């Protein structure tokens, strides 16, 4: 007699457990985004510090995801999955107990980011090893649905918990879910690695140094630090050295961190470029819109979540529908429409920023942007992975994920840096031009902004100006409104530019012939 297959109930339970892990991964960032103002208030920190932590978490995930995949290969996929969950739980627990932004940066952004980089590739390998045929495809679909639902309801869920309980409770609930996932770890069968056990550690170091140097340089610029150009130059040089090293080692028949031959495939190059630009767009919008809602309009987390719901819900429903009913439309045409709609929606928001006194003004532009992002989500992964052979799918999917995470962190960092730089310049110029504000205060304000420019609401500013004459208070509050509006509008140009570059990338895709993805590609893309 042959061994009986795994019981269907066991398969279903394991599928649900893996989907729950993915749900936590996706909802985590949404919770942080709608809680920016609450975190700033409770920890007595700044908007830019919280934004830097969000960008750093995405950067750590991107920078380490390639080497983390190899770590899982060498030390066991199940072990990597467990360590990744524990690291993510440590990050969430730190958010529950944190009393300073430093703790959030160390435990949530860095340790939690490392956990995410271990989890994603390990989860994909475990799905391949624990399921076959229709069960495998069903599991990938369930995990994809969990991610999509988390992205759709994340702002609403995070807003509700933060407003009526606390943002700390939201992260504590993540710890509870992860504990539940770990309690079912016995269902997971480890997947042995049969490939080459050698590791290209110098290339891994260059990839971390390259992505890290570029984004950290931007974050240091945002915080007014030194050696900005040096950090960015080191990052760019490391990425150049990485590409040179990969090509040389591949030519010599040595082990490489990733196969440089993948980048010779035009569909793969165009696809991961589109993936990165889509996430630059998303990252830029993720920092600009919550700041507009929570600082300019002074919304609480629930109001912020409700205001962002048209974006997330439209993205969810369009992605589902476009994935099922693309019909005879070419994937490249859908991608082109996605970038065009996303860019159009963001362009419509720019003039609204200075006029809106309510989130209702954003509903239609956010629905347009969400529809565009939904079209992109439904097609980009499949497009990038379509030309890849089955034996290289896992590696290509890892590169695709790294490109997306790097784009997200880059968009967050650049939009945040541009916002603060514009705010500082505009506030200083408007203050110096004011006939009401005394010259001594003009110099003091200019020096303060040069050292530490921050986005603050008028309510916060009123407390700082309580002892000033009414005329001076009114002038500074008016300048704060005008400068913040201008800074937000300029920051939105970052995702708009990314959308325009994505549109150009889609034009290149249209000139390439269509490739029908295999079943393995569709499963990996869905994951």
PLY file of the C-alpha trace (Angstrom):
ply
format ascii 1.0
element vertex 527
property float x
property float y
property float z
element edge 526
property int vertex1
property int vertex2
end_header
0.00 0.00 0.00
1.14 3.54 -0.67
1.25 6.14 2.07
-1.98 8.03 2.46
-1.86 11.64 1.38
-2.15 14.42 3.89
-5.71 14.82 5.06
-7.58 17.55 3.26
-8.55 19.12 6.60
-4.87 19.36 7.53
-4.09 20.99 4.22
-6.90 23.51 4.71
-5.75 24.35 8.24
-2.17 24.87 7.10
-3.39 27.07 4.24
-5.31 29.23 6.70
-2.29 29.47 9.01
-0.02 30.66 6.18
-2.69 33.12 5.04
-2.92 34.52 8.60
0.85 35.12 8.60
0.59 37.01 5.31
-2.36 39.06 6.62
-0.24 40.29 9.55
2.67 41.17 7.26
0.51 43.39 5.06
-1.74 44.98 7.71
1.28 46.01 9.82
2.31 48.93 7.60
-1.29 50.13 7.18
-1.63 50.29 10.95
1.55 52.36 11.20
0.49 54.76 8.45
-2.87 55.71 9.96
-1.31 55.98 13.43
1.43 58.49 12.59
-0.13 61.38 14.55
-0.93 59.16 17.54
2.61 57.73 17.65
4.10 61.24 17.38
1.93 62.45 20.25
2.44 59.46 22.56
6.21 59.19 22.08
6.84 62.95 21.88
8.66 62.48 18.57
8.34 63.94 15.07
6.50 63.02 11.89
9.76 62.68 9.97
11.18 60.28 12.59
8.12 58.00 12.30
8.25 58.24 8.51
11.95 57.30 8.60
11.12 54.22 10.67
8.49 53.16 8.10
10.94 53.65 5.23
13.71 51.82 7.11
11.49 48.78 7.72
10.80 48.48 3.98
14.50 49.04 3.22
15.70 46.29 5.59
13.20 43.87 4.06
14.37 44.75 0.53
18.09 44.74 1.31
18.12 41.34 3.02
15.46 39.39 1.12
17.95 37.93 -1.40
20.43 36.69 1.20
17.59 35.61 3.51
16.36 33.28 0.78
19.79 31.62 0.78
19.78 31.47 4.58
16.53 29.50 4.37
18.09 27.19 1.79
21.13 26.48 3.98
19.60 26.31 7.46
16.10 25.08 6.66
13.00 26.79 5.26
10.89 25.86 8.29
13.53 27.23 10.65
13.73 30.46 8.63
9.93 30.70 8.75
9.92 30.32 12.55
12.75 32.81 13.09
11.04 35.26 10.73
7.77 35.02 12.67
9.58 35.47 15.99
11.46 38.53 14.69
8.22 40.03 13.41
6.55 39.32 16.77
9.43 41.07 18.56
8.88 44.12 16.36
5.14 44.16 17.05
5.65 43.61 20.79
8.17 46.48 20.83
5.52 48.74 19.31
3.18 47.73 22.13
5.72 48.66 24.84
7.89 51.34 23.17
8.54 54.58 25.01
10.80 56.16 22.37
11.27 56.26 18.61
14.68 54.60 19.08
13.02 51.40 20.28
10.71 51.45 17.25
13.64 51.88 14.86
15.68 49.06 16.43
12.97 46.50 17.10
10.15 47.24 14.64
12.04 48.63 11.64
15.29 46.62 11.79
14.44 43.36 13.57
10.90 43.28 12.17
12.24 44.08 8.69
14.71 41.19 8.96
11.83 38.96 9.99
9.85 39.94 6.90
12.87 39.23 4.66
13.08 35.70 6.11
9.35 35.04 6.04
8.51 35.81 2.43
10.92 33.44 0.61
10.51 30.74 3.27
6.72 30.86 2.96
6.88 30.41 -0.80
9.23 27.40 -0.48
7.03 25.83 2.20
3.92 26.17 0.04
5.75 24.40 -2.79
6.89 21.64 -0.44
3.68 21.09 1.51
1.10 21.24 -1.30
0.77 19.84 -4.80
-1.43 20.47 -7.81
-4.81 22.05 -7.13
-4.12 22.27 -3.37
-0.99 24.32 -4.04
-2.80 26.72 -6.34
-5.66 27.04 -3.84
-3.17 27.86 -1.07
-1.46 30.52 -3.17
-4.87 31.99 -3.96
-5.78 32.05 -0.26
-2.49 33.75 0.67
-2.96 36.27 -2.13
-6.52 36.93 -0.98
-5.32 37.46 2.61
-2.78 40.02 1.41
-5.36 41.80 -0.74
-7.94 41.90 2.04
-5.33 43.19 4.50
-4.39 45.97 2.10
-8.06 46.84 1.59
-9.25 46.83 5.21
-5.92 47.69 6.86
-6.51 51.48 7.01
-10.04 50.96 8.38
-9.01 48.30 10.89
-5.98 50.29 12.02
-7.99 53.49 12.24
-10.72 51.87 14.35
-8.31 50.22 16.80
-6.11 53.33 17.14
-9.02 55.74 17.66
-11.20 53.70 20.01
-8.50 51.66 21.79
-4.84 52.47 21.04
-2.31 51.93 18.29
-0.46 49.76 20.82
-3.46 47.42 20.98
-3.31 47.01 17.20
0.27 45.76 17.36
-0.53 43.58 20.38
-3.21 41.88 18.26
-0.50 41.14 15.69
1.51 39.38 18.41
-1.56 37.30 19.30
-2.07 36.25 15.66
1.61 35.35 15.27
1.43 33.28 18.48
-1.54 31.44 17.00
0.39 30.80 13.78
3.40 29.48 15.72
1.14 27.18 17.77
0.34 25.34 14.51
3.94 24.98 13.39
3.66 21.20 13.69
1.54 21.21 10.54
4.48 22.50 8.48
6.73 19.94 6.83
10.26 21.21 6.19
11.44 21.30 2.59
15.04 20.08 2.13
17.30 22.08 -0.18
19.11 20.00 -2.81
20.99 22.75 -4.65
24.50 24.15 -4.26
25.17 24.95 -0.58
27.84 27.54 -1.30
26.92 31.16 -0.64
28.11 34.32 -2.38
28.46 36.38 0.80
30.43 39.30 -0.69
27.65 39.86 -3.25
25.09 39.73 -0.46
27.06 42.38 1.41
27.22 44.58 -1.69
23.46 44.30 -2.24
22.77 45.37 1.36
25.34 48.18 1.17
24.02 49.35 -2.20
20.31 49.58 -1.40
21.02 50.67 2.15
23.44 53.43 1.17
21.06 55.04 -1.32
17.98 55.07 0.91
19.84 55.83 4.15
21.52 58.76 2.43
18.09 60.18 1.59
16.84 59.58 5.14
19.92 61.32 6.60
19.29 64.27 4.26
15.70 64.37 5.46
16.85 64.53 9.10
19.42 67.25 8.34
22.45 64.99 8.89
25.91 65.06 7.35
27.65 62.96 4.68
24.50 62.60 2.61
26.25 62.60 -0.77
28.90 60.23 0.56
26.27 57.69 1.67
24.42 57.86 -1.64
27.70 57.59 -3.58
28.74 54.54 -1.53
25.37 52.94 -2.24
25.55 53.62 -5.97
29.16 52.36 -6.13
28.21 49.17 -4.25
25.35 48.47 -6.70
27.72 48.97 -9.64
30.29 46.65 -8.02
27.54 44.07 -7.39
26.48 44.00 -11.04
30.11 43.73 -12.18
30.84 40.93 -9.69
27.74 38.92 -10.63
28.56 39.01 -14.34
32.20 38.04 -13.73
31.42 35.15 -11.38
28.67 33.83 -13.65
31.08 33.90 -16.59
33.65 31.97 -14.53
31.08 29.36 -13.50
31.09 30.32 -9.81
28.18 30.56 -7.38
26.34 33.89 -7.56
23.83 35.60 -5.27
21.48 35.75 -8.24
21.67 34.80 -11.90
22.61 37.88 -13.97
21.24 36.14 -17.07
17.73 36.90 -15.77
18.34 40.58 -16.56
18.94 39.74 -20.21
15.25 38.88 -20.53
13.45 42.05 -21.70
10.10 41.09 -20.14
11.76 40.49 -16.77
13.66 43.79 -16.90
10.57 45.75 -17.86
8.44 43.90 -15.29
10.67 44.46 -12.26
11.18 48.08 -13.34
7.40 48.50 -13.38
7.18 46.75 -10.01
9.72 49.13 -8.50
8.06 52.24 -9.98
4.61 51.12 -8.83
5.96 50.86 -5.27
7.77 54.21 -5.50
4.37 55.62 -6.40
2.71 53.81 -3.52
5.43 54.84 -1.05
5.24 58.50 -2.04
1.46 58.47 -1.68
1.65 56.57 1.62
3.69 59.33 3.26
2.04 62.36 1.65
-1.64 61.45 2.09
-1.57 60.41 5.78
0.40 63.56 6.64
-2.15 65.68 4.77
-5.04 64.03 6.59
-3.50 63.82 10.07
-1.51 67.07 10.16
-3.22 69.47 7.75
-6.83 68.36 8.40
-5.95 67.10 11.93
-7.91 63.87 11.42
-7.69 61.05 13.94
-6.73 57.53 12.86
-10.34 56.45 12.19
-11.05 59.47 10.01
-7.74 58.89 8.22
-8.59 55.23 7.59
-12.04 56.14 6.26
-10.54 58.83 4.00
-8.03 56.36 2.55
-10.63 53.60 2.13
-11.59 54.66 -1.44
-7.99 54.02 -2.48
-7.54 50.65 -0.78
-11.01 49.24 -1.48
-11.00 50.28 -5.15
-7.54 48.78 -5.57
-8.77 45.52 -4.07
-11.89 45.14 -6.20
-10.23 46.25 -9.46
-7.29 43.88 -8.90
-9.66 40.95 -8.35
-11.81 41.79 -11.38
-8.91 42.58 -13.71
-7.17 39.36 -12.71
-10.21 37.31 -13.64
-11.63 39.18 -16.62
-8.77 40.77 -18.54
-10.31 39.18 -21.66
-8.38 39.73 -24.85
-6.57 42.80 -23.60
-2.82 42.48 -23.60
-1.14 42.60 -20.15
1.05 45.48 -21.34
-2.03 47.52 -22.26
-3.57 46.93 -18.82
-0.28 47.96 -17.19
-0.19 51.11 -19.29
-3.76 51.95 -18.24
-2.80 51.27 -14.62
0.08 53.74 -14.61
-1.99 56.32 -16.50
-4.92 56.12 -14.05
-2.67 56.14 -10.99
-0.84 59.21 -12.24
-4.09 60.96 -13.18
-5.58 60.40 -9.71
-2.48 61.80 -7.99
-2.36 64.79 -10.35
-5.97 65.60 -9.41
-5.04 65.60 -5.71
-2.35 68.30 -6.11
-4.70 71.31 -6.50
-7.10 69.86 -3.92
-4.48 69.98 -1.15
-4.64 73.76 -0.75
-8.45 73.90 -0.95
-9.75 70.85 0.88
-11.08 71.10 4.41
-12.45 67.54 4.36
-11.38 64.08 3.18
-14.48 63.96 0.95
-12.62 66.05 -1.61
-10.24 63.12 -2.13
-12.81 60.41 -2.83
-12.87 60.51 -6.64
-9.08 61.08 -7.13
-8.33 58.25 -4.68
-10.73 55.91 -6.48
-9.00 56.70 -9.77
-5.58 56.10 -8.20
-6.83 52.89 -6.57
-8.21 51.63 -9.88
-4.83 52.22 -11.51
-2.93 50.47 -8.73
-5.41 47.59 -8.89
-4.72 47.11 -12.60
-0.97 47.12 -11.90
-1.26 44.62 -9.05
-3.26 42.27 -11.27
-0.64 42.13 -14.04
2.90 43.18 -13.08
3.98 40.04 -11.21
2.80 37.71 -13.98
4.40 39.91 -16.64
7.81 39.98 -14.92
7.90 36.23 -14.28
6.32 35.02 -17.55
9.63 34.34 -19.40
11.25 32.53 -16.44
11.89 28.77 -16.48
10.33 26.75 -13.65
13.71 26.00 -12.04
14.48 29.72 -11.69
11.04 30.93 -10.60
11.89 31.17 -6.90
15.02 33.23 -7.58
13.24 35.56 -10.01
10.33 36.03 -7.60
12.83 37.01 -4.88
14.36 39.67 -7.14
10.87 40.90 -8.01
9.99 41.19 -4.29
13.26 42.97 -3.53
12.62 45.47 -6.33
9.16 46.19 -4.94
10.34 46.63 -1.35
13.23 48.83 -2.45
10.85 50.97 -4.50
8.55 51.34 -1.50
11.37 52.45 0.82
12.79 54.77 -1.86
9.39 56.40 -2.46
8.82 56.88 1.27
12.27 58.37 1.80
12.35 60.67 -1.23
8.80 61.99 -0.80
9.44 62.60 2.89
12.75 64.33 2.21
11.29 66.52 -0.53
8.36 67.42 1.74
10.60 68.63 4.59
13.06 70.42 2.32
10.22 72.30 0.59
8.61 73.09 3.94
11.84 74.55 5.31
12.52 76.67 2.22
8.92 77.91 1.85
8.47 78.69 5.56
11.75 80.61 5.68
10.99 82.65 2.55
7.43 83.43 3.65
8.61 84.40 7.14
11.32 86.71 5.79
8.76 88.37 3.50
6.27 88.97 6.32
5.97 92.61 7.45
4.41 91.47 10.75
7.05 89.11 12.12
10.01 90.95 13.76
13.42 90.47 12.14
14.86 88.78 15.25
12.13 86.15 15.10
12.64 85.74 11.37
16.27 84.81 11.98
15.32 82.48 14.84
12.70 80.69 12.73
15.11 80.36 9.80
17.80 78.84 12.06
15.32 76.43 13.66
14.08 75.22 10.28
17.61 74.81 8.99
18.48 72.62 11.97
15.24 70.64 12.25
12.32 71.24 9.89
9.17 69.40 10.97
5.54 69.17 9.88
3.27 70.42 12.68
-0.44 71.12 12.79
-1.80 74.59 13.58
-3.12 73.26 16.88
0.39 72.20 17.90
1.81 75.49 16.68
-0.74 77.55 18.61
0.59 76.11 21.88
4.14 77.13 20.96
3.00 80.66 20.04
0.81 81.25 23.09
2.94 84.12 24.38
3.31 85.89 21.03
1.23 88.95 20.03
-2.02 88.02 18.21
-0.81 89.56 14.92
2.39 87.49 14.97
0.43 84.35 15.87
-1.95 84.87 12.97
0.89 85.51 10.53
2.88 82.41 11.53
-0.21 80.17 11.51
-1.09 81.41 8.02
2.47 80.78 6.84
2.35 77.26 8.32
-0.81 76.47 6.33
0.59 77.85 3.07
4.03 76.25 3.49
2.57 72.87 4.44
0.23 72.93 1.45
3.11 73.72 -0.90
5.33 71.04 0.67
2.63 68.38 0.29
1.99 69.38 -3.32
5.69 69.17 -4.18
6.02 65.83 -2.36
3.17 64.42 -4.48
5.30 65.11 -7.56
7.51 62.18 -6.50
4.83 59.48 -7.03
3.53 61.37 -10.07
7.01 61.26 -11.65
7.24 57.55 -10.82
3.90 57.04 -12.55
5.14 58.88 -15.64
8.30 56.74 -15.77
6.11 53.67 -15.31
4.01 54.80 -18.27
7.16 54.98 -20.39
8.14 51.50 -19.16
4.68 50.21 -20.17
5.16 51.68 -23.66
8.28 49.54 -23.93
6.30 46.48 -22.80
3.76 47.04 -25.57
6.52 46.67 -28.17
7.42 43.22 -26.78
5.49 40.06 -27.75
3.16 38.54 -25.16
4.32 35.45 -23.26
1.76 33.21 -21.60
2.92 32.40 -18.05
3.09 28.78 -16.95
1.10 27.44 -14.01
4.23 27.66 -11.82
4.70 31.29 -12.79
1.08 32.15 -12.02
1.38 30.52 -8.60
4.61 32.35 -7.76
3.23 35.65 -9.02
0.09 35.25 -6.93
2.22 34.58 -3.85
0 1
1 2
2 3
3 4
4 5
5 6
6 7
7 8
8 9
9 10
10 11
11 12
12 13
13 14
14 15
15 16
16 17
17 18
18 19
19 20
20 21
21 22
22 23
23 24
24 25
25 26
26 27
27 28
28 29
29 30
30 31
31 32
32 33
33 34
34 35
35 36
36 37
37 38
38 39
39 40
40 41
41 42
42 43
43 44
44 45
45 46
46 47
47 48
48 49
49 50
50 51
51 52
52 53
53 54
54 55
55 56
56 57
57 58
58 59
59 60
60 61
61 62
62 63
63 64
64 65
65 66
66 67
67 68
68 69
69 70
70 71
71 72
72 73
73 74
74 75
75 76
76 77
77 78
78 79
79 80
80 81
81 82
82 83
83 84
84 85
85 86
86 87
87 88
88 89
89 90
90 91
91 92
92 93
93 94
94 95
95 96
96 97
97 98
98 99
99 100
100 101
101 102
102 103
103 104
104 105
105 106
106 107
107 108
108 109
109 110
110 111
111 112
112 113
113 114
114 115
115 116
116 117
117 118
118 119
119 120
120 121
121 122
122 123
123 124
124 125
125 126
126 127
127 128
128 129
129 130
130 131
131 132
132 133
133 134
134 135
135 136
136 137
137 138
138 139
139 140
140 141
141 142
142 143
143 144
144 145
145 146
146 147
147 148
148 149
149 150
150 151
151 152
152 153
153 154
154 155
155 156
156 157
157 158
158 159
159 160
160 161
161 162
162 163
163 164
164 165
165 166
166 167
167 168
168 169
169 170
170 171
171 172
172 173
173 174
174 175
175 176
176 177
177 178
178 179
179 180
180 181
181 182
182 183
183 184
184 185
185 186
186 187
187 188
188 189
189 190
190 191
191 192
192 193
193 194
194 195
195 196
196 197
197 198
198 199
199 200
200 201
201 202
202 203
203 204
204 205
205 206
206 207
207 208
208 209
209 210
210 211
211 212
212 213
213 214
214 215
215 216
216 217
217 218
218 219
219 220
220 221
221 222
222 223
223 224
224 225
225 226
226 227
227 228
228 229
229 230
230 231
231 232
232 233
233 234
234 235
235 236
236 237
237 238
238 239
239 240
240 241
241 242
242 243
243 244
244 245
245 246
246 247
247 248
248 249
249 250
250 251
251 252
252 253
253 254
254 255
255 256
256 257
257 258
258 259
259 260
260 261
261 262
262 263
263 264
264 265
265 266
266 267
267 268
268 269
269 270
270 271
271 272
272 273
273 274
274 275
275 276
276 277
277 278
278 279
279 280
280 281
281 282
282 283
283 284
284 285
285 286
286 287
287 288
288 289
289 290
290 291
291 292
292 293
293 294
294 295
295 296
296 297
297 298
298 299
299 300
300 301
301 302
302 303
303 304
304 305
305 306
306 307
307 308
308 309
309 310
310 311
311 312
312 313
313 314
314 315
315 316
316 317
317 318
318 319
319 320
320 321
321 322
322 323
323 324
324 325
325 326
326 327
327 328
328 329
329 330
330 331
331 332
332 333
333 334
334 335
335 336
336 337
337 338
338 339
339 340
340 341
341 342
342 343
343 344
344 345
345 346
346 347
347 348
348 349
349 350
350 351
351 352
352 353
353 354
354 355
355 356
356 357
357 358
358 359
359 360
360 361
361 362
362 363
363 364
364 365
365 366
366 367
367 368
368 369
369 370
370 371
371 372
372 373
373 374
374 375
375 376
376 377
377 378
378 379
379 380
380 381
381 382
382 383
383 384
384 385
385 386
386 387
387 388
388 389
389 390
390 391
391 392
392 393
393 394
394 395
395 396
396 397
397 398
398 399
399 400
400 401
401 402
402 403
403 404
404 405
405 406
406 407
407 408
408 409
409 410
410 411
411 412
412 413
413 414
414 415
415 416
416 417
417 418
418 419
419 420
420 421
421 422
422 423
423 424
424 425
425 426
426 427
427 428
428 429
429 430
430 431
431 432
432 433
433 434
434 435
435 436
436 437
437 438
438 439
439 440
440 441
441 442
442 443
443 444
444 445
445 446
446 447
447 448
448 449
449 450
450 451
451 452
452 453
453 454
454 455
455 456
456 457
457 458
458 459
459 460
460 461
461 462
462 463
463 464
464 465
465 466
466 467
467 468
468 469
469 470
470 471
471 472
472 473
473 474
474 475
475 476
476 477
477 478
478 479
479 480
480 481
481 482
482 483
483 484
484 485
485 486
486 487
487 488
488 489
489 490
490 491
491 492
492 493
493 494
494 495
495 496
496 497
497 498
498 499
499 500
500 501
501 502
502 503
503 504
504 505
505 506
506 507
507 508
508 509
509 510
510 511
511 512
512 513
513 514
514 515
515 516
516 517
517 518
518 519
519 520
520 521
521 522
522 523
523 524
524 525
525 526
